[in-house]
């Protein structure tokens, strides 16, 4: 355990930021999972709307610094590619 006052404060701040980042990551993962579930179920209209929501949540996470901007772009590109493959098959 830290003895210095500033170190104790840093521990508290890190706990708060970690909780926030976990919450944001959970929201992103849920949005991605819902998109993939809609895609696998064959609901293409729903998948498109879920893709837009997932993209929004991913970019918000990147804006807040939870995800790196390149990692966020990579996730969006992979989801977009999945959606594009399905659109071409139709």
N, C-alpha and C positions, 0 to 999 in steps of 0.2 A: 504494500500500500504506500502511496505517495505521502511524503511528509510536508512538502512545500505547497503553499496555498495555490500558486498558479498551476502546479501539476494536478492538484485535486480538481481544480476548475476544468482543466483540459479533459480529465477523465469524464466529468459530467457532460461536457460539450460533445465529446466523442460518442457517448452513449445515446445522446439525443440525435446526432447525425446518423448514427448506425441504424437506429429505429426508423428514421425517416427514409433512409436509403432502402431498407428492407421492405418497407411499405410500398415504395415506388416500384421496386423490382417485382414485387408480388403482383401489382396492378398490371405491369407490362406483361408478365408471364401469363396472367389470366386472359388478357386481351389476345395474345398470340394463340393461346390454347383454344379460345372460343372461335377464332378465325379458322384454325385448322380443323376443328370439329365441324364447323359449317361446311368447309370445303370437302371433307371426307364424306359428309352426309349427302352431298350433291346439291345443297342449297346455294346456288351461285349468286343469286341476288343478295341473300343474307351474307354470304362470304364477302361480297364487295363492301357492304356496309361495315362488317366486322374488320375488314382490312383497313378501311379509313380510320376507324377507331383505334386499331392497333398502331397504325402509323402515327397518329396524333399522340398517343401515350408514350411511344418510343421516343419521339422527338421532344416531348416535354421532359422526359427523364434525361435526355442529353442536354437540354437547356439548363436543367438544374444541376448538372454535373454528376449525376448518379451513373450515367453511362457516358463513355467517351463518344464524341460525335461521329467518329469513323465506325465504331462498333454499332452505333444506332443506325447509321446509313447502311451498313452491311446487313443488319437484321431486316430492315425495310426492303432492301433489294432482294433478299432471299424470299421474303413473303410475296413480293410483287412477282417474282419469277414463278412461284407456285400458282399464283392467280393467273398469270399469263399463259402457262401451260394448259390450264383447264379451259381458258377462253379459246385457245386455238383448237382444242379437241372438240369444242361444241360446233 
